[in-house]
Amino acid sequence: MNEPNHFRRIVIASVVLSAIATPIVVAVIAPNLPPGDSSSAASGQVYDNTVLFGIVTPIAASILVFFAYSLVAFRRRADGPAEGLAVRGDERVSVWWLAVTTVIVIFLAAFGTVELADAGAGGGQGPDPAFKPDGKAMPVQVIAQQWEFTYRYPTYGGIETAHLELPVGQQVAFHVTSLDVIHSFWAPKLGVKADANPGVDNIAYVKPDEEEPFEIHCNELCGLWHGYMFDTGQVVSDAEFLRWIHNQQRVFAPAAKVLPKYSNHYFPEPDRRGG
């Protein structure tokens, strides 16, 4: 009895499964995964994840088909030998595997570079990101401390507020820093997460696209009340933002007089360094 062409069977089954699964994953599942499309950074992450899912789905399908086929076709039978042939390798499989993985890696490296150059370093890349988005960005400083975030607006006199509001459609440059220990500024709906380190100005870019509230968390274990380091922000219209910021300038004017002069970063006082 002639042995069937197992390789051809596996390839055909993999192609069929990939042709069915990939469109479903790319068109239905991936676009609906977090963080959504509330900002440029968030929608960019969804797009990147969709591309990655589109690449990995055929690979996963091929692996599943290979193992499923092997369990059926190469299982030990009652009248068969106790052990199969000792196969040391197959040059055809090795060459195809090397070629496919090389193409995928090179494509992902190029794709990631282009995306960063286009959207800027949205995840926080230190004080001088290699890639910056086009256009002028409104700076907003995020100041972390145990156990809250406060926010300073340099273009509005360096006023510091306890609430974060952003104008819709405006490119924003978050300057994230800390007054004591290491924290992490995380706004999931905006697609922004940047470490807050004392003495460091960590910049992350985002452009909110929808008027809506969003949650803010500290995503770095920072002490006893880390779990309560939670806040909410709001994306509003330009007119509403101007009304709000001018009201904050009026309300916090007395406190602004005793605040330290605005700086891109701060070093903790000696009695705060221990957390």
LUMMARBA-464710 format. One record per residue (C-alpha): x, y, z; residue number from 1. Coordinates in steps of 0.2 Angstrom, whole numbers, plus 5000, padded with zeros to 4 digits. Layout:
N
rec xx=X | yy=Y | zz=Z | i=NUM $
...
END
This chain:
275
rec xx=5000 | yy=5000 | zz=5000 | i=1 $
rec xx=5007 | yy=5017 | zz=4995 | i=2 $
rec xx=5009 | yy=5030 | zz=5008 | i=3 $
rec xx=4999 | yy=5045 | zz=5005 | i=4 $
rec xx=5007 | yy=5062 | zz=5003 | i=5 $
rec xx=5005 | yy=5069 | zz=5021 | i=6 $
rec xx=5013 | yy=5085 | zz=5017 | i=7 $
rec xx=5001 | yy=5089 | zz=5003 | i=8 $
rec xx=4986 | yy=5085 | zz=5014 | i=9 $
rec xx=4992 | yy=5096 | zz=5029 | i=10 $
rec xx=4996 | yy=5110 | zz=5017 | i=11 $
rec xx=4978 | yy=5109 | zz=5009 | i=12 $
rec xx=4970 | yy=5108 | zz=5026 | i=13 $
rec xx=4980 | yy=5123 | zz=5033 | i=14 $
rec xx=4976 | yy=5134 | zz=5018 | i=15 $
rec xx=4957 | yy=5130 | zz=5019 | i=16 $
rec xx=4957 | yy=5133 | zz=5038 | i=17 $
rec xx=4967 | yy=5149 | zz=5036 | i=18 $
rec xx=4955 | yy=5155 | zz=5022 | i=19 $
rec xx=4940 | yy=5153 | zz=5034 | i=20 $
rec xx=4948 | yy=5159 | zz=5050 | i=21 $
rec xx=4959 | yy=5174 | zz=5044 | i=22 $
rec xx=4944 | yy=5185 | zz=5037 | i=23 $
rec xx=4934 | yy=5181 | zz=5053 | i=24 $
rec xx=4948 | yy=5186 | zz=5064 | i=25 $
rec xx=4954 | yy=5202 | zz=5054 | i=26 $
rec xx=4936 | yy=5208 | zz=5050 | i=27 $
rec xx=4926 | yy=5204 | zz=5066 | i=28 $
rec xx=4936 | yy=5199 | zz=5081 | i=29 $
rec xx=4952 | yy=5210 | zz=5080 | i=30 $
rec xx=4944 | yy=5227 | zz=5077 | i=31 $
rec xx=4933 | yy=5225 | zz=5092 | i=32 $
rec xx=4946 | yy=5221 | zz=5104 | i=33 $
rec xx=4952 | yy=5235 | zz=5117 | i=34 $
rec xx=4958 | yy=5248 | zz=5118 | i=35 $
rec xx=4945 | yy=5254 | zz=5104 | i=36 $
rec xx=4946 | yy=5270 | zz=5094 | i=37 $
rec xx=4944 | yy=5284 | zz=5106 | i=38 $
rec xx=4961 | yy=5291 | zz=5102 | i=39 $
rec xx=4974 | yy=5291 | zz=5088 | i=40 $
rec xx=4985 | yy=5280 | zz=5100 | i=41 $
rec xx=4971 | yy=5268 | zz=5104 | i=42 $
rec xx=4965 | yy=5266 | zz=5086 | i=43 $
rec xx=4983 | yy=5264 | zz=5081 | i=44 $
rec xx=4985 | yy=5249 | zz=5093 | i=45 $
rec xx=4969 | yy=5241 | zz=5086 | i=46 $
rec xx=4976 | yy=5242 | zz=5069 | i=47 $
rec xx=4993 | yy=5235 | zz=5073 | i=48 $
rec xx=4985 | yy=5221 | zz=5083 | i=49 $
rec xx=4973 | yy=5217 | zz=5068 | i=50 $
rec xx=4989 | yy=5216 | zz=5057 | i=51 $
rec xx=4997 | yy=5205 | zz=5069 | i=52 $
rec xx=4982 | yy=5194 | zz=5071 | i=53 $
rec xx=4981 | yy=5193 | zz=5052 | i=54 $
rec xx=4999 | yy=5186 | zz=5051 | i=55 $
rec xx=4998 | yy=5174 | zz=5066 | i=56 $
rec xx=4981 | yy=5166 | zz=5062 | i=57 $
rec xx=4987 | yy=5156 | zz=5047 | i=58 $
rec xx=5002 | yy=5151 | zz=5057 | i=59 $
rec xx=4991 | yy=5145 | zz=5071 | i=60 $
rec xx=4980 | yy=5137 | zz=5059 | i=61 $
rec xx=4994 | yy=5127 | zz=5051 | i=62 $
rec xx=5001 | yy=5122 | zz=5068 | i=63 $
rec xx=4983 | yy=5116 | zz=5074 | i=64 $
rec xx=4981 | yy=5106 | zz=5057 | i=65 $
rec xx=4998 | yy=5098 | zz=5059 | i=66 $
rec xx=4995 | yy=5092 | zz=5077 | i=67 $
rec xx=4977 | yy=5086 | zz=5073 | i=68 $
rec xx=4983 | yy=5077 | zz=5057 | i=69 $
rec xx=4997 | yy=5069 | zz=5066 | i=70 $
rec xx=4986 | yy=5063 | zz=5080 | i=71 $
rec xx=4975 | yy=5054 | zz=5068 | i=72 $
rec xx=4987 | yy=5049 | zz=5054 | i=73 $
rec xx=5002 | yy=5044 | zz=5064 | i=74 $
rec xx=4994 | yy=5037 | zz=5080 | i=75 $
rec xx=5000 | yy=5020 | zz=5086 | i=76 $
rec xx=4989 | yy=5006 | zz=5080 | i=77 $
rec xx=4986 | yy=4989 | zz=5088 | i=78 $
rec xx=4995 | yy=4980 | zz=5073 | i=79 $
rec xx=5008 | yy=4993 | zz=5070 | i=80 $
rec xx=5026 | yy=4995 | zz=5076 | i=81 $
rec xx=5029 | yy=5001 | zz=5093 | i=82 $
rec xx=5040 | yy=5015 | zz=5087 | i=83 $
rec xx=5040 | yy=5025 | zz=5071 | i=84 $
rec xx=5054 | yy=5029 | zz=5060 | i=85 $
rec xx=5068 | yy=5040 | zz=5067 | i=86 $
rec xx=5066 | yy=5056 | zz=5057 | i=87 $
rec xx=5081 | yy=5068 | zz=5060 | i=88 $
rec xx=5075 | yy=5082 | zz=5049 | i=89 $
rec xx=5068 | yy=5087 | zz=5032 | i=90 $
rec xx=5077 | yy=5100 | zz=5021 | i=91 $
rec xx=5061 | yy=5106 | zz=5013 | i=92 $
rec xx=5053 | yy=5110 | zz=5029 | i=93 $
rec xx=5068 | yy=5118 | zz=5036 | i=94 $
rec xx=5070 | yy=5129 | zz=5020 | i=95 $
rec xx=5052 | yy=5134 | zz=5020 | i=96 $
rec xx=5051 | yy=5138 | zz=5038 | i=97 $
rec xx=5067 | yy=5149 | zz=5037 | i=98 $
rec xx=5060 | yy=5158 | zz=5022 | i=99 $
rec xx=5043 | yy=5161 | zz=5029 | i=100 $
rec xx=5049 | yy=5167 | zz=5046 | i=101 $
rec xx=5062 | yy=5178 | zz=5039 | i=102 $
rec xx=5049 | yy=5187 | zz=5028 | i=103 $
rec xx=5038 | yy=5189 | zz=5043 | i=104 $
rec xx=5051 | yy=5196 | zz=5054 | i=105 $
rec xx=5057 | yy=5209 | zz=5041 | i=106 $
rec xx=5040 | yy=5214 | zz=5037 | i=107 $
rec xx=5035 | yy=5217 | zz=5055 | i=108 $
rec xx=5051 | yy=5227 | zz=5058 | i=109 $
rec xx=5047 | yy=5238 | zz=5043 | i=110 $
rec xx=5029 | yy=5239 | zz=5048 | i=111 $
rec xx=5033 | yy=5244 | zz=5066 | i=112 $
rec xx=5045 | yy=5257 | zz=5061 | i=113 $
rec xx=5033 | yy=5265 | zz=5049 | i=114 $
rec xx=5019 | yy=5265 | zz=5062 | i=115 $
rec xx=5030 | yy=5274 | zz=5075 | i=116 $
rec xx=5036 | yy=5287 | zz=5062 | i=117 $
rec xx=5018 | yy=5291 | zz=5057 | i=118 $
rec xx=5010 | yy=5291 | zz=5075 | i=119 $
rec xx=5024 | yy=5295 | zz=5086 | i=120 $
rec xx=5030 | yy=5286 | zz=5102 | i=121 $
rec xx=5013 | yy=5284 | zz=5110 | i=122 $
rec xx=5019 | yy=5273 | zz=5124 | i=123 $
rec xx=5032 | yy=5285 | zz=5132 | i=124 $
rec xx=5049 | yy=5284 | zz=5125 | i=125 $
rec xx=5059 | yy=5296 | zz=5137 | i=126 $
rec xx=5062 | yy=5314 | zz=5136 | i=127 $
rec xx=5066 | yy=5315 | zz=5117 | i=128 $
rec xx=5056 | yy=5302 | zz=5107 | i=129 $
rec xx=5064 | yy=5296 | zz=5091 | i=130 $
rec xx=5047 | yy=5298 | zz=5082 | i=131 $
rec xx=5035 | yy=5313 | zz=5084 | i=132 $
rec xx=5018 | yy=5316 | zz=5076 | i=133 $
rec xx=5016 | yy=5329 | zz=5064 | i=134 $
rec xx=5009 | yy=5346 | zz=5070 | i=135 $
rec xx=5010 | yy=5356 | zz=5086 | i=136 $
rec xx=5006 | yy=5346 | zz=5102 | i=137 $
rec xx=4998 | yy=5354 | zz=5118 | i=138 $
rec xx=5009 | yy=5349 | zz=5133 | i=139 $
rec xx=5001 | yy=5342 | zz=5148 | i=140 $
rec xx=5012 | yy=5337 | zz=5163 | i=141 $
rec xx=5006 | yy=5321 | zz=5172 | i=142 $
rec xx=5013 | yy=5322 | zz=5190 | i=143 $
rec xx=5012 | yy=5305 | zz=5200 | i=144 $
rec xx=5014 | yy=5304 | zz=5218 | i=145 $
rec xx=5008 | yy=5293 | zz=5232 | i=146 $
rec xx=4994 | yy=5290 | zz=5229 | i=147 $
rec xx=4986 | yy=5302 | zz=5216 | i=148 $
rec xx=4989 | yy=5310 | zz=5199 | i=149 $
rec xx=4989 | yy=5329 | zz=5196 | i=150 $
rec xx=4991 | yy=5339 | zz=5180 | i=151 $
rec xx=5000 | yy=5354 | zz=5175 | i=152 $
rec xx=4996 | yy=5364 | zz=5159 | i=153 $
rec xx=5012 | yy=5374 | zz=5154 | i=154 $
rec xx=5003 | yy=5384 | zz=5140 | i=155 $
rec xx=4990 | yy=5390 | zz=5153 | i=156 $
rec xx=5002 | yy=5397 | zz=5166 | i=157 $
rec xx=5008 | yy=5381 | zz=5173 | i=158 $
rec xx=4992 | yy=5379 | zz=5183 | i=159 $
rec xx=4990 | yy=5362 | zz=5192 | i=160 $
rec xx=4974 | yy=5353 | zz=5193 | i=161 $
rec xx=4967 | yy=5338 | zz=5201 | i=162 $
rec xx=4957 | yy=5333 | zz=5186 | i=163 $
rec xx=4962 | yy=5329 | zz=5168 | i=164 $
rec xx=4953 | yy=5337 | zz=5154 | i=165 $
rec xx=4958 | yy=5337 | zz=5135 | i=166 $
rec xx=4951 | yy=5345 | zz=5120 | i=167 $
rec xx=4945 | yy=5334 | zz=5106 | i=168 $
rec xx=4955 | yy=5333 | zz=5090 | i=169 $
rec xx=4970 | yy=5341 | zz=5098 | i=170 $
rec xx=4987 | yy=5332 | zz=5098 | i=171 $
rec xx=4993 | yy=5331 | zz=5116 | i=172 $
rec xx=5010 | yy=5328 | zz=5123 | i=173 $
rec xx=5010 | yy=5320 | zz=5140 | i=174 $
rec xx=5025 | yy=5324 | zz=5150 | i=175 $
rec xx=5025 | yy=5310 | zz=5164 | i=176 $
rec xx=5035 | yy=5312 | zz=5179 | i=177 $
rec xx=5034 | yy=5308 | zz=5198 | i=178 $
rec xx=5037 | yy=5316 | zz=5215 | i=179 $
rec xx=5042 | yy=5301 | zz=5225 | i=180 $
rec xx=5043 | yy=5283 | zz=5219 | i=181 $
rec xx=5040 | yy=5275 | zz=5202 | i=182 $
rec xx=5022 | yy=5275 | zz=5196 | i=183 $
rec xx=5014 | yy=5272 | zz=5179 | i=184 $
rec xx=5001 | yy=5283 | zz=5170 | i=185 $
rec xx=4989 | yy=5272 | zz=5161 | i=186 $
rec xx=4973 | yy=5278 | zz=5152 | i=187 $
rec xx=4967 | yy=5262 | zz=5144 | i=188 $
rec xx=4953 | yy=5270 | zz=5133 | i=189 $
rec xx=4966 | yy=5283 | zz=5126 | i=190 $
rec xx=4979 | yy=5269 | zz=5123 | i=191 $
rec xx=4992 | yy=5278 | zz=5133 | i=192 $
rec xx=5004 | yy=5270 | zz=5146 | i=193 $
rec xx=5019 | yy=5279 | zz=5152 | i=194 $
rec xx=5031 | yy=5276 | zz=5167 | i=195 $
rec xx=5032 | yy=5290 | zz=5179 | i=196 $
rec xx=5050 | yy=5291 | zz=5186 | i=197 $
rec xx=5056 | yy=5304 | zz=5198 | i=198 $
rec xx=5068 | yy=5316 | zz=5189 | i=199 $
rec xx=5063 | yy=5310 | zz=5172 | i=200 $
rec xx=5052 | yy=5318 | zz=5159 | i=201 $
rec xx=5044 | yy=5303 | zz=5149 | i=202 $
rec xx=5034 | yy=5309 | zz=5134 | i=203 $
rec xx=5019 | yy=5300 | zz=5126 | i=204 $
rec xx=5008 | yy=5307 | zz=5112 | i=205 $
rec xx=4989 | yy=5305 | zz=5109 | i=206 $
rec xx=4975 | yy=5314 | zz=5100 | i=207 $
rec xx=4958 | yy=5311 | zz=5107 | i=208 $
rec xx=4945 | yy=5308 | zz=5094 | i=209 $
rec xx=4929 | yy=5307 | zz=5104 | i=210 $
rec xx=4921 | yy=5318 | zz=5118 | i=211 $
rec xx=4919 | yy=5305 | zz=5132 | i=212 $
rec xx=4925 | yy=5301 | zz=5150 | i=213 $
rec xx=4940 | yy=5289 | zz=5152 | i=214 $
rec xx=4948 | yy=5280 | zz=5167 | i=215 $
rec xx=4966 | yy=5283 | zz=5173 | i=216 $
rec xx=4975 | yy=5270 | zz=5184 | i=217 $
rec xx=4992 | yy=5268 | zz=5191 | i=218 $
rec xx=4999 | yy=5253 | zz=5183 | i=219 $
rec xx=5015 | yy=5251 | zz=5193 | i=220 $
rec xx=5015 | yy=5244 | zz=5211 | i=221 $
rec xx=5019 | yy=5260 | zz=5221 | i=222 $
rec xx=5015 | yy=5257 | zz=5239 | i=223 $
rec xx=5001 | yy=5252 | zz=5251 | i=224 $
rec xx=4987 | yy=5262 | zz=5243 | i=225 $
rec xx=4992 | yy=5258 | zz=5225 | i=226 $
rec xx=4975 | yy=5250 | zz=5221 | i=227 $
rec xx=4966 | yy=5267 | zz=5226 | i=228 $
rec xx=4977 | yy=5277 | zz=5214 | i=229 $
rec xx=4963 | yy=5279 | zz=5202 | i=230 $
rec xx=4956 | yy=5294 | zz=5193 | i=231 $
rec xx=4944 | yy=5299 | zz=5179 | i=232 $
rec xx=4947 | yy=5311 | zz=5164 | i=233 $
rec xx=4936 | yy=5319 | zz=5151 | i=234 $
rec xx=4938 | yy=5323 | zz=5133 | i=235 $
rec xx=4928 | yy=5339 | zz=5129 | i=236 $
rec xx=4925 | yy=5351 | zz=5115 | i=237 $
rec xx=4937 | yy=5366 | zz=5112 | i=238 $
rec xx=4925 | yy=5378 | zz=5119 | i=239 $
rec xx=4921 | yy=5368 | zz=5135 | i=240 $
rec xx=4940 | yy=5365 | zz=5138 | i=241 $
rec xx=4943 | yy=5384 | zz=5137 | i=242 $
rec xx=4929 | yy=5387 | zz=5149 | i=243 $
rec xx=4936 | yy=5373 | zz=5161 | i=244 $
rec xx=4954 | yy=5378 | zz=5160 | i=245 $
rec xx=4950 | yy=5397 | zz=5164 | i=246 $
rec xx=4940 | yy=5392 | zz=5178 | i=247 $
rec xx=4954 | yy=5381 | zz=5185 | i=248 $
rec xx=4966 | yy=5396 | zz=5184 | i=249 $
rec xx=4954 | yy=5406 | zz=5194 | i=250 $
rec xx=4950 | yy=5393 | zz=5207 | i=251 $
rec xx=4968 | yy=5387 | zz=5209 | i=252 $
rec xx=4976 | yy=5404 | zz=5208 | i=253 $
rec xx=4980 | yy=5405 | zz=5227 | i=254 $
rec xx=4988 | yy=5388 | zz=5227 | i=255 $
rec xx=4998 | yy=5392 | zz=5211 | i=256 $
rec xx=5007 | yy=5406 | zz=5220 | i=257 $
rec xx=5016 | yy=5393 | zz=5232 | i=258 $
rec xx=5019 | yy=5379 | zz=5219 | i=259 $
rec xx=5036 | yy=5376 | zz=5213 | i=260 $
rec xx=5041 | yy=5384 | zz=5197 | i=261 $
rec xx=5035 | yy=5373 | zz=5182 | i=262 $
rec xx=5049 | yy=5360 | zz=5177 | i=263 $
rec xx=5049 | yy=5346 | zz=5165 | i=264 $
rec xx=5054 | yy=5334 | zz=5179 | i=265 $
rec xx=5055 | yy=5335 | zz=5198 | i=266 $
rec xx=5067 | yy=5326 | zz=5210 | i=267 $
rec xx=5059 | yy=5320 | zz=5227 | i=268 $
rec xx=5063 | yy=5328 | zz=5243 | i=269 $
rec xx=5074 | yy=5318 | zz=5255 | i=270 $
rec xx=5059 | yy=5314 | zz=5266 | i=271 $
rec xx=5049 | yy=5307 | zz=5251 | i=272 $
rec xx=5062 | yy=5296 | zz=5243 | i=273 $
rec xx=5058 | yy=5281 | zz=5254 | i=274 $
rec xx=5040 | yy=5281 | zz=5249 | i=275 $
END
